[in-house]
Amino acid sequence: MDPIPVILVIDDDRNNLRVASDLLDTAGFAVRAARDGATGIKRAKASPPDLILLDVQMPGIDGFETCRRLVGDPETAEIPVVFMTALTGTEDKVRAFEAGAVDYVSKPFEFAELRARIQTQLNLARLQRQLRASNVLLEERVRERTAALAEANEAMARFVPQEFLASLGHAEVRTTRLGDRIHGDFTVMFSDIRSYTPLAESLGPEQTFALLGDYYQRIGPIVHAHGGYVCQYLGDGFMASFPDPVQAVRSAIAQQQALDTMNAERTAEGQPPIRTGIGLNTGPVTLGIIGDEQRFNTSIVGDTVNLAARMEGLSKFYGVRITISGSTRDALGDRFALRFLERTQARGKVSETSIYEVLDADPSDLRALKLQAEPDFTSGQQAVREGDLPNAVSAFARVLKTLPNDRTTRHWLETAARRLLVSETGGHP
């Protein structure tokens, strides 16, 4: 059963109040009364009625000011105000509506008309309340839907990097299409955990999974912080792409530093340290969406990717932390301490590729020793190129006194010694 509508009548005339109360009561309304504007405002705020009937000519503040105050107060602003007054001039009616009234009834009035006007305003007020409630519900559902979409987009971004989508000109993954692609120059990074197979065998699946989770949670943010994104996680390694080669190298250095911190923690816990090798190459690639209509994936393809993978493999061969190609080296300027390792023909390549080591990734003491040995290392390489093999062997032997565990120097020494032996025996070692 609907509650009985409450009407507040504000009028300074006792007879008017009595008549209005009697008539409204017989019509099924609950009536409250006030004999001046200030009292009416106070009672409306204390217990808001469903509608206010308001006279104009009253002591103290008149009806126009009373209406303005009621409409201007958030506690009473939603209560419809109907003027009921003996003033009949057009100017008075205009002032009433400007003050915020919803209707104007002139005295003397026909009660049937007054009741109809009151009921109309009550119905309008009820519909407005329902509309506001619907709007609140709709806004809440929109917020919930927006939050759900944001969560879905955030979850999807873990599988499809936002930077990748932006490169393709998309803001959301749902707008992508199979075959979307762009071409451009990027620096591609490959990183790999050394001796992963025996490590995984010794740890078991659960501990191996936990190790990879810990490692990638440290490394992934470093990639993103330097403007790159991880294209693929490859189990014991990952492939990433960077639009800026300088930031790519800085990211590689920061990753190795983070790994040093992680290994210090593992050693303190009695766990074996892990080592990684990182390879970088810069050049043209195609980024795009590949797969079929049922499932697609982001991909980055091109010879640049293949050579980056080869750079990572050569980091293991030379026993260094970070190797970069000549194309990446050319884009860096003099920002980093580098050591030229060798020019070699990478597997599947026709032309030779220059390979450099990034010394900034080494601990400070090892980096200092490599820089100290750099003159002998460089002169040994030059001697090999000129065919001065005895001096090459001597130069590399001096380097090994400073860096006894340097695999790159040992490789050069063995190469020079083997060539020297062949030359001295007439081609028969």
PECOR-V286040 format. One line per field, one symbol per residue. ss: DSSP state (H for helix, E for strand, - for the rest). psi: psi as a letter, one per 20 degrees, with the letter a starting at -180 (. if undefined). burial: 1 if it has 9 or more other ideal C-beta (glycine too) atoms within 8 Angstrom, else 0. Layout:
ss->???
psi->???
burial->???
//
This chain:
ss->-----EEEEE---HHHHHHHHHHHHH---EEEEE--HHHHHHHHHH----EEEE--------HHHHHHHHHH-------EEEEEE----HHHHHHHHHH---EEEE----HHHHHHHHHHHHHHHHHHHHHHHHHHHHHHHHHHHHHHHHHHHHHHH----HHHHHH-----HHH-----EEEEEEEEEEEEE--HHHHHHHH-HHHHHHHHHHHHHHHHHHHHH--EEEEEE---EEEEEE--HHHHHHHHHHHHHHHHHHHHHHHH-------EEEEEEEEEEEEEEEE----EEEEEE-HHHHHHHHHHHHHHHH---EEEEHHHHH-------EEEEEEE--------EEEEEEHHH--HHHHHHHHHHHHHHHHHHHHHHH--HHHHHHHHHHHHHH----HHHHHHHHHHHHHHHHHH-----
psi->pqqppppopopipgggggggggghghjjqppqqqjrgggggghhhhnprhqppprgoqqcprhghggghghiphhjhipppppnripiqhhhgghghhijqiropqqqqphhgggggghghggggghhghgghggggghghggggggghggghgghhhhophhgghhikqhqhiiqqpipqrqrprppppqqpqlgghghhhhrgghgghghggghhhgghhghhkjrqogppkejarprqphohghgghggghghhhhggghgggghjjqqrqqqqpqqqpaprppaprbahhprqqqprrhhgghghhgghhhggikrgpqqrhhgghihckhqoqppgqproqpiqgrqpqpqpohiiqqhggghhhhhigghgghggghghijmhghgggghhhghhhmhjohgghggghgggghggghhjkjn.
burial->000011111110000110011011100010111111111111111000101111111100111111111110100110111111100000011011101110111100100011101101110110011000000000000000000000001001100110111111010010010101110101111111110100110000000100110111011101110111111000001111111111111111111111111110011000000101111111101111100000010111010111111111111101011111111110110001011111000100100011111110110000101110110111111011000010111111111101100111111110111111111000000
//
